[in-house]
Amino acid sequence: MKIQSINPYTEEVLEEFELMPPASVDRDIGSLRQAFPLWRDLAVSARTEYIRKLGAHLRAAKQLYARTITLEMGKPIREAAAEIEKCALLCDYYAAHGEKMLEPEEIRTEAKKSYVLFQPLGIVLAIMPWNFPFWQAFRFAVPAIMAGNVVALKHASSVPMSALAIEEAFRISGFPEYVMKTFLISAHEALRLIDEDKVDAVSLTGSNKAGEQVAERAGRGIRKVVLELGGSDPFIVLDDADVSKAGRMAVSARTINAGQSCIAAKRFIVMEKVAQEFREVFLSRLGELKIGDPMQEATDIGPVARKEIMETLQAQLQDAKEKGGEVLQTEYASAKGLFFPPTAVFNTNPEMRILTEEVFGPIAPVIIVRDEEEAIRVANNTEYGLGASIWTRDLVRAEQLAMQIESGCVVINDMVKSDPRLPFGGIKKSGIGRELSHYGLKEFVNIKTIVIKE
């Protein structure tokens, strides 16, 4: 069976790849198993040097890798280059702090000595998505490998060129063979690896359906799992907000990566006192965006990554129209490319699909509320709980409201974004576990207690 890498701007096939047969998969898993004890027993300081070299290589090859991302999934080249730079910053962070994070932690008890060790688990299977093809993989792989694990990467079938480029980056940076290995395999084959206990833990970033399948399989084998799933992040604009700043940032928060981001702002909850001003600022900024060839530095919005995404967005928008939504769409026509023009929807109601489902594209529903109590109630009225942002000049008020938001992250007066220094993840159906910071580093370790008595 073959998979194809398709350019969403030209809709041309870039390259075809054969999926790995099960025998080859099992052979490479065996090689990962053999590599694990050697990597685990390597001094943490030595692992740190590999991570440091990886960051340097990413910077040196930034434009090359950015071009691969843009060709394969349509992200504007400027955003793709920023994605590679962020991966390099991630490497810098763990190279600087990972060794300290993994030091044994001594705890005083009545025993002569009590302490905690952080030891790697073994082979961690990473099932990663196409929307941030380098960042999603690196933000999992770097801390997992820093901790002494080895990684089997099963990337989305639509980005095989990126998947192989990631393996290449580790190889060029000098990592021992089979510390990080890309597997071009089907979702079914990835589940087989879990079913047959070929791997010791699993990290998945993807859809809720995929998360449910992986969690069920991992649960049968009592395997550690981290899930980063969907989101329907609220963007709350209170009556004392800097509306000009909030409105312009709202457009960025909705349209980054053509809206194809789990932590993109997806529901704009605006108090009625400032609703008209927000509308004017938001629509004005929306009209400034440059849509077109993602290889051009000036482009703000490229195509969506796949045809089925276009079809889903069109169906969700049609549903909003049929239910009374006021739809205002940026004008854009192209003979080629999977372009979905950025769209605002006013006069929304809770039954619309754009509010009950995750919208993976540049559709922005605006919800008008009377007061902050209603804003919080609407914000929490979702099965997701990934991120949220609150806009107000009163920071005390903002922190009090942040305590009431049901999400893994709340950002005040800015858009939600991940940061290597801070834990990232969600609650409810947005996932379990955390990535990044020392919390992410310790997700795939055995937290081992040692007690010594006289």
Secondary structure, 3 states (H helix, E strand, C coil): CEEEEECCCCCCEEEEEECCCHHHHHHHHHHHHHHHHHHHCCCHHHHHHHHHHHHHHHHHCHHHHHHHHHHHHCCCHHHHHHHHHHHHHHHHHHHHHHHHHCCCEECCCCCCEEEEEEEECCEEEEECCCCCCCHHHHHHHHHHHHCCCEEEEECCCCCHHHHHHHHHHHHHCCCCCCCEEECCCCHHHHHHHHHCCCCCEEEEECCHHHHHHHHHHHHHCCCEEEEECCCCEEEEECCCCCHHHHHHHHHHHHHHHHHCCCCCEEEEEEEHHHHHHHHHHHHHHHHHCCECCCCCCCCCECCCCCHHHHHHHHHHHHHHHHCCCEEEECCCCCCCCCCCCCEEEECCCCCCHHHHCCCCCCEEEEEEECCHHHHHHHHHCCCEECEEEEECCCHHHHHHHHCCCCCCEEEECCCCCCCCCCCECCEECCEECCECHHHHHCCCEEEEEEEECC
